[in-house]
Amino acid sequence: MSQESVDNRMGAEYDVVVVGGGAAGLSAAVTLGRALRSILVIDAGEPRNAPAAGVHGFLSRDGINPKELLALGRAEANQYGAAIVEGVAVTARSTTGLTEGSVLAFEVDLADGQTARARRLLVTTGLVDLLPDVQGLGERWGKDVLHCPYCHGWEVRRKQIGIIGSGPMALHQAMLFRQWSSDITLFLNDVVEPTDEQWEQLAARSITVVDGRVQALEVTHDVLTGVVLASGTVIPVEAVVTGSRMEARSGVLESLGVPSVEHPMGVGSHVEVNPMGGATSVPGVYAAGNVTDLMGQVVASAAAGVMAGAAINADLIAEETRLAVEAARSSTVSR
């Protein structure tokens, strides 16, 4: 796309600006486009699942490459008139009078100095995974270093799976992945301290427990082969599971006064919204996907985007109806 074309798209005023072009944002764009709304999607091009080979649990698209899924989503959003530009949204603010008769309106500032304008704002910027400090963990993330059994369990079924403890959720992960393999090793990593009841559960499920800090992963010819302890001991594994701290990409929302808060399960930070459509505490501002639902899979984020799109359209209809009634009353009085 030429710079002139991008500038033209950024210079227009839209019904909705969607910040984030993942499953949630594109699903919302399709929903709003089908409702004859004008939409601009701003995509930073940093999908959380980019390292993964495939998306799973998405009916009719199981195993599809994440980039291919986004390409298909972009094409569908374009089909219904959505404008999509690449850029990093930095801050946003509420304004007035950008659209004739509109009470609510917003401006979104991009890192390159451009500004997008719309009557409503939907943020679907996802999250960032902060991994434990283990050498090699980040390089294997999304390949043979995993976190979700429903996303990746089938691919590592019956393999030697090591659970590297990063917090209390490690015990939960060990029990879950035991469904996919009978060869599970839980590495306490100087972080996890099972209760007496949990020790009993681990023993009953034949889960091996290894004490001591994990230092690194052993990789041979680009294949994960073991977990290296600080003592130098290497425990053979074919896949590793660990829990990341999941931090919502909430900068744009926070600039509007919508805070991120600690998740009740202690796994990270998220933005609280109305579950029936994604409305935040600021009127006219919505959020959907992993920025609000840390553990939502791709299909759940897509569904949340659809619901948010419908909620935003209903919000706009309510505003347009109110303005039409006010105009009709004014016309009647002036006669």
N, C-alpha and C positions, 0 to 999 in steps of 0.2 A: 504494500500500500504506500502511495506517495505521501510525503510530509504534508502537502497541500490537502490531500484527502483526510488525513488525520486531523489537521487543524480545523477543517470544516466540521468534522464530527464533534470535536471538542467544543467548538464555538456555538453549537446548537443548544437549545434548552429542551430538556426531556421530561417526560412524566416521571421516570425512575432512573436513577443511576445505581448500578449494581457494582460494588467494589469486590472483586474476586470472581474469577472465571472457572471455578471448579464445578463439580456436580451440582452443588446447591445453587450457585449463581446462574449457571446456564439453564438449569431446570426452571428457575424463577423467570429468566428471560424468555423462555419458550412460553410459559404460562401467561406472562404479561403481553407478549407479542400476539398471542392468540386472542387476547382481550383487546386488541387494537391499541395498545399503549406504545408510546415511543420509549425505547430503552437504550441506554448506553452501558456496556459492560467494560469495566477497567480491569485488566488481568495482568498481574505481575509475573506470571509464568513460573511460579514456584510451587507446584502441587506437592502435597505431602507425600503422596504415594509414587512419586517419580522413580525411585530406585526399584520398585517392585516390577516383576515380570508380568503380572496379570492382576486384574480386578476379579474378586470372587464374591459369590453371593448376590450378584446382580442378575436377576432373571433375564434370560435370552442373551446376556452378554458375558457369561461366566468365562473367566480366563482372558478376557480382552486386555490388550496392553493399555495402561493408563493414558498414554499419549493418544492412542487411537480413539479411546472413548471420548476424550476431550475434543478431538477433531470432529467427531461425529456430532457432539453436542453443539459445537460452534456452528456447524453447518445447519443444524436444525434451528438454532436461535436466529441465524442470518435469514433463514427461510421466512421467518415471521417478522423480519424488519429490524431486528436488534443490531445496533452498531457495536462492534467489539474493537477495542484498542488496547495495545500493550502499554503498560505504565505502572508506576508505583504510587498509589494514593498515600499521602502523608497525613494530612489533616482535613477536617471538614468543619463547616459552621452553618448555622441556620441564618437565613436571610428572609426578606419579604419583597414582594412585588416583581419577582423574576418572571412570573407568568401572570397574565392579566386576570385579576380577580382572585388569585390564589393567596391563601393566608400562609400556608406552610411552603417553604422552599429552602434549598440547600445548595451550597457550593463545596466542591471537593477539590483540594489542591494536590497536584501531582508533583513528584520529585523534580521533573523537568521544567517546572514553572507554569504549566498549563492548568487551567481550571475547568471543571465540569459543573454543569448546573442542572438541577432537577427539582421537581415538586416533592419527591419522596426519595429516601435513601435506603438501600439494602446492603448490608455488609456480610460477605460470605468469605472472609479471608482465611479461615481455617486455623491451624495451630502449628506450633513448632515442637518437635520432640527433643528433649534434653536427655541424653543418654548417660548411663553411669560411666565413671572414669576408668575405662578398661581399654587397653591398647588394642586397636583393630576392630573395635565394636562398630564404630561409625562407618568404616569402609565396607562392612558386610551387611549393614542395616538394609532391610528390605529384600535381601537375597537369602542368606541362610542364618541371619540374625533377625528374629521375628518377635511379635508381641501378641498377636491375636490368633487363637486356634481356629476361629471360624473363617478368618481370611487366609490362613496358610497351613492349618493343621493337616489337611489332606495331602499336601505336597511333601510333608515330612513324616507321614504315617509309617509306623514300624521302624523308624530310625532311632539312633542314639541321640536323645535330646537332653541338653543341659539347660537348666533354669538358673540364670545368674541373678541372685537376689539384689534388689534395689529398694525394697521396702516390704511392708506387710502383704502387698498383693502377690509377692512371689509364691507364697504358699497356695494361693488361689490358682495361680498359673500352673503350678506343679500338678494340682489335682485335675485341672482342666485338660492339660496335655496328656495326662495319663490315659485319657480316652483314645488317643491316637497312637500311643506307643506304650509298650510294657517296659521300655528301657529309659527311665527318666532319672536324671541326677539333679538334685537341688544343691546349688552352691550357696551357702549362707553368706559368704562374701563380707563377713564382719558386720553385716547389716541386719540380717534376719535372725530372730530369736523365737523359735516355735514354743508354744505353750505345751504343757503335758498332753492335752487333748490332741494337739496338732502332731506331736511326735507319734502318738498312737495311730493317727490317721495315716501318716507317712509310712509307718511300718506295715500297716494293714494293706496298703496299696503297693507295697514292695518298691517304694521310691528311695533310691540311694541318697544319702545326705553327706555332703562334703563340707568340712569346716575350713576356715581360713580365707584370706582375701584373694580375690581373683585379680591377676595382674594383666593378662593378655589372652588373645586367641592365637592358636596355632593354625597356620594356613599353609598348605602344601600344594604347589602348582594350582593356585587359585581355588583350592578346595578346603573348606573348614574341616580340620581333623582333630582339634582338641582345645581344651581350656587349660591355660597355664596359671597355676597358683603362685603366690608370692614366694612360696618355699621352693619353687622350681619344678614341682610335681606337675605332670601333664596328665589330664584325664581325657580319654578319647570321647569325642562327640562328633555327630554329623550335622547337628543343627543346634542353635542356641536361642533361647527365649529370655527376654528381659523386659522389664517395665521402664518406660521413659517417663520423665515428668513432662506433662503436656501443657504447654503454655499457649493460651489463645493469642492470635495475632490481633490484638484489640486496639492498636494505636489510633486508628481513625475513629473508633467508637469513643475512646477515652477523650479525644479532643472535643467531642460533643457533650461530655459529661456523663457518658455511659461507662461505668467502671467494670473491670474484670475482678472476679472474686474467687476465693479458694473453693475448689470443688468439694462437696460434702464427703467424698471418698478419699480425699487427700492425695489425688493423683495429678493435681495441677490447678490451673486457673481457667475460668471460663466466664462467659457473659450470660447473665440471667435474662431470659425473655419470656413472654407469654407463650406457653407451649402450643396454643391454638393458632399460631400464625407468625410468631417471631417478633411481635412488637416489643421494643425496649421501653425503658422508663422515659425516653424523650419522644414526644409526639412526632410522628412522621418518619422515625428512624427504626429500621427493622434489622434483624440479624438471623442467620440460618446456617446450618452445617456445623462443622467441627468447632467453630468459634464459640458456639453455644453448647454443643453436644460432643464432649471430648471423646467418647467411645463409640460414636455413631459410625457405622460402615458407609461405604460409598452410596449404597442404595438408600440408606436412611437419610443421608445428606441431600440426595436428589429429591426424596419425598418432602423433606423440610423446605426445600426451595420451592416446590410446587405450592405448598401450603402458604408460604410467605408471599408468593406472587399473588395468590388469590386474596389474601388478607389486604395486601397493598391496593389491589384493584378495588376491593370493597371500600377501603378507606377513601380512595379518590372519588368513587361514585358518591359516597356520603357528602364529601366536600362540594362536589359539583351540584348535587341536588340542593344543598343548603344555599349555595350562591344563586342557583336558578330561582328558588323560592324568594330570596331577598330581592332579586331583580324584578320578579313578577309583582311583588308587593309594592316596590318603588314605582313601577310603571302604573299600577292602579291608583296610587296616591296622587301622582302627578297629573292625572287626567282631570 
